[in-house]
Amino acid sequence: MWLYQLSLGVVNGLKIAGNLDGIYKPLVIGLLLLDHGWICCLLLSLLQLFAFPY
């Protein structure tokens, strides 16, 4: 159950982040962290490294 919630959060996060400028991505990711906890934090940090390299 938590795995479904986690993957849903990651997918929604990527959709939202894809629609925003780079300045808002950390804010969106921070908001997702509040919802899904530190495991999602780790996954989103890795995703940000690979999906949004600056």
Number of C-alpha atoms within 10 A of each C-alpha: 5 8 8 9 13 18 14 12 19 20 12 13 18 19 11 14 20 13 10 11 8 12 9 13 19 13 12 15 21 13 12 19 18 11 13 16 11 11 11 20 18 12 14 21 14 12 14 17 11 10 12 13 7 7
